[in-house]
Amino acid sequence: MTGIALGQLVIGPLSDTLGRRRPLLTGLTVYVAASLLCTVAPNPTVLIGMRLVQGLAGAAGIVIARAIVRDLYDGLGAARLLSSLMLVSGTAPANAFPDTAGNSAARIARGAAVSQKIR
C-alpha cells in the first residue's frame, strides 16, 4: 500500500512531464522484474523490499490510466470511463484470488446453472 501511494505521487507528475507511454512501459517492466524477484527471494526482507518495488511500479498503471481518460475525454464520457476503471479496480482483487469464499460461491452457482442448462 505504501508503494502504491508513493508511486502515484511520483509517477503522476513524471507522466505529465515525459508523456504517458515511457513511464507506463517502464512501470510494467519494473513490476514484472520485481514479481520475478519475489518468487526467488531468499529471505523475508528481500521479499518485502520487492513487494515495495512492485507497489511503486504498479502505481504507474493506476495513475496513468486515469490520466489517459482525463486527457481524451471530458464530461459524461470521462465519468463513464472512470467509473469503469473503478469497477475493474474494485473487482481485480476478488478475481486475483479465485479461491476466496465469495468467488467460490459464485463459481459454484455458475456451475450449477451450467449443469442445469446441460440437462
C-alpha positions as a Markdown table, in Angstrom:
| # | Residue | x | y | z |
|---|---|---|---|---|
| 1 | Met | 0.0 | 0.0 | 0.0 |
| 2 | Thr | 2.8 | 2.4 | 0.8 |
| 3 | Gly | 4.5 | 1.7 | -2.6 |
| 4 | Ile | 1.3 | 2.3 | -4.5 |
| 5 | Ala | 0.6 | 5.5 | -2.6 |
| 6 | Leu | 4.2 | 6.9 | -3.0 |
| 7 | Gly | 4.3 | 5.6 | -6.6 |
| 8 | Gln | 1.3 | 7.6 | -7.6 |
| 9 | Leu | 2.8 | 10.8 | -6.1 |
| 10 | Val | 6.0 | 10.3 | -8.2 |
| 11 | Ile | 4.7 | 8.7 | -11.4 |
| 12 | Gly | 1.8 | 11.1 | -11.9 |
| 13 | Pro | 3.9 | 14.3 | -12.4 |
| 14 | Leu | 6.5 | 12.2 | -14.2 |
| 15 | Ser | 4.0 | 11.1 | -16.8 |
| 16 | Asp | 2.8 | 14.7 | -17.2 |
| 17 | Thr | 6.4 | 15.7 | -18.0 |
| 18 | Leu | 7.6 | 12.7 | -20.0 |
| 19 | Gly | 4.4 | 11.6 | -21.6 |
| 20 | Arg | 2.3 | 8.5 | -20.9 |
| 21 | Arg | 4.0 | 5.7 | -22.8 |
| 22 | Arg | 7.5 | 5.6 | -21.4 |
| 23 | Pro | 6.6 | 5.7 | -17.7 |
| 24 | Leu | 3.8 | 3.2 | -18.3 |
| 25 | Leu | 6.1 | 0.7 | -20.1 |
| 26 | Thr | 8.9 | 1.3 | -17.5 |
| 27 | Gly | 6.4 | 0.7 | -14.7 |
| 28 | Leu | 5.2 | -2.5 | -16.3 |
| 29 | Thr | 8.8 | -3.7 | -16.9 |
| 30 | Val | 9.9 | -3.0 | -13.3 |
| 31 | Tyr | 6.7 | -4.6 | -12.0 |
| 32 | Val | 7.3 | -7.8 | -13.9 |
| 33 | Ala | 11.0 | -7.9 | -12.8 |
| 34 | Ala | 10.1 | -7.3 | -9.2 |
| 35 | Ser | 7.5 | -10.1 | -9.4 |
| 36 | Leu | 10.1 | -12.5 | -10.7 |
| 37 | Leu | 12.5 | -11.4 | -7.9 |
| 38 | Cys | 9.7 | -12.0 | -5.3 |
| 39 | Thr | 9.5 | -15.6 | -6.4 |
| 40 | Val | 13.2 | -16.2 | -5.7 |
| 41 | Ala | 13.5 | -14.0 | -2.6 |
| 42 | Pro | 16.0 | -15.7 | -0.3 |
| 43 | Asn | 14.5 | -14.1 | 2.9 |
| 44 | Pro | 11.5 | -12.1 | 4.1 |
| 45 | Thr | 13.4 | -8.8 | 4.0 |
| 46 | Val | 14.1 | -9.1 | 0.3 |
| 47 | Leu | 10.5 | -10.2 | -0.4 |
| 48 | Ile | 9.2 | -7.1 | 1.5 |
| 49 | Gly | 11.5 | -4.9 | -0.4 |
| 50 | Met | 10.5 | -6.3 | -3.8 |
| 51 | Arg | 6.8 | -6.0 | -2.8 |
| 52 | Leu | 7.5 | -2.3 | -2.1 |
| 53 | Val | 9.1 | -2.0 | -5.6 |
| 54 | Gln | 6.0 | -3.8 | -7.0 |
| 55 | Gly | 3.8 | -1.2 | -5.4 |
| 56 | Leu | 5.9 | 1.7 | -6.7 |
| 57 | Ala | 5.9 | 0.3 | -10.3 |
| 58 | Gly | 2.3 | -0.9 | -10.2 |
| 59 | Ala | 1.2 | 2.6 | -9.4 |
| 60 | Ala | 2.1 | 3.5 | -13.0 |
| 61 | Gly | -0.8 | 1.6 | -14.4 |
| 62 | Ile | -3.3 | 3.1 | -11.9 |
| 63 | Val | -2.3 | 6.7 | -12.2 |
| 64 | Ile | -1.6 | 6.7 | -16.0 |
| 65 | Ala | -4.8 | 5.0 | -16.9 |
| 66 | Arg | -6.7 | 7.8 | -15.1 |
| 67 | Ala | -4.6 | 10.4 | -16.7 |
| 68 | Ile | -5.3 | 9.0 | -20.2 |
| 69 | Val | -9.0 | 9.1 | -19.5 |
| 70 | Arg | -8.6 | 12.7 | -18.4 |
| 71 | Asp | -6.6 | 13.6 | -21.5 |
| 72 | Leu | -9.0 | 12.0 | -24.0 |
| 73 | Tyr | -12.5 | 12.5 | -22.5 |
| 74 | Asp | -14.5 | 15.1 | -20.6 |
| 75 | Gly | -17.9 | 15.3 | -19.1 |
| 76 | Leu | -20.1 | 12.3 | -19.2 |
| 77 | Gly | -17.7 | 10.2 | -21.3 |
| 78 | Ala | -14.9 | 10.7 | -18.7 |
| 79 | Ala | -17.3 | 9.9 | -15.9 |
| 80 | Arg | -18.3 | 6.6 | -17.6 |
| 81 | Leu | -14.8 | 5.5 | -18.3 |
| 82 | Leu | -13.6 | 6.5 | -14.8 |
| 83 | Ser | -16.5 | 4.5 | -13.3 |
| 84 | Ser | -15.4 | 1.5 | -15.4 |
| 85 | Leu | -11.9 | 1.9 | -14.1 |
| 86 | Met | -13.2 | 1.9 | -10.6 |
| 87 | Leu | -15.2 | -1.2 | -11.3 |
| 88 | Val | -12.1 | -3.0 | -12.6 |
| 89 | Ser | -10.0 | -1.8 | -9.7 |
| 90 | Gly | -12.6 | -2.9 | -7.2 |
| 91 | Thr | -13.1 | -6.4 | -8.6 |
| 92 | Ala | -9.5 | -7.1 | -9.5 |
| 93 | Pro | -8.5 | -8.3 | -6.0 |
| 94 | Ala | -11.5 | -10.7 | -6.0 |
| 95 | Asn | -10.6 | -12.1 | -9.4 |
| 96 | Ala | -6.9 | -12.3 | -8.5 |
| 97 | Phe | -7.7 | -14.7 | -5.7 |
| 98 | Pro | -10.3 | -17.0 | -7.1 |
| 99 | Asp | -10.5 | -19.3 | -4.2 |
| 100 | Thr | -11.9 | -16.8 | -1.8 |
| 101 | Ala | -15.3 | -17.6 | -0.3 |
| 102 | Gly | -17.3 | -15.1 | -2.4 |
| 103 | Asn | -15.7 | -16.3 | -5.7 |
| 104 | Ser | -16.1 | -19.9 | -4.7 |
| 105 | Ala | -19.8 | -19.4 | -4.1 |
| 106 | Ala | -20.1 | -17.6 | -7.4 |
| 107 | Arg | -18.3 | -20.3 | -9.3 |
| 108 | Ile | -20.5 | -23.0 | -7.6 |
| 109 | Ala | -23.6 | -21.0 | -8.6 |
| 110 | Arg | -22.4 | -20.7 | -12.2 |
| 111 | Gly | -21.5 | -24.3 | -12.3 |
| 112 | Ala | -25.0 | -25.3 | -11.0 |
| 113 | Ala | -26.6 | -23.0 | -13.6 |
| 114 | Val | -24.5 | -24.5 | -16.4 |
| 115 | Ser | -25.3 | -28.1 | -15.3 |
| 116 | Gln | -29.0 | -27.2 | -15.3 |
| 117 | Lys | -28.7 | -26.0 | -18.9 |
| 118 | Ile | -26.9 | -29.2 | -20.0 |
| 119 | Arg | -29.7 | -31.4 | -18.6 |
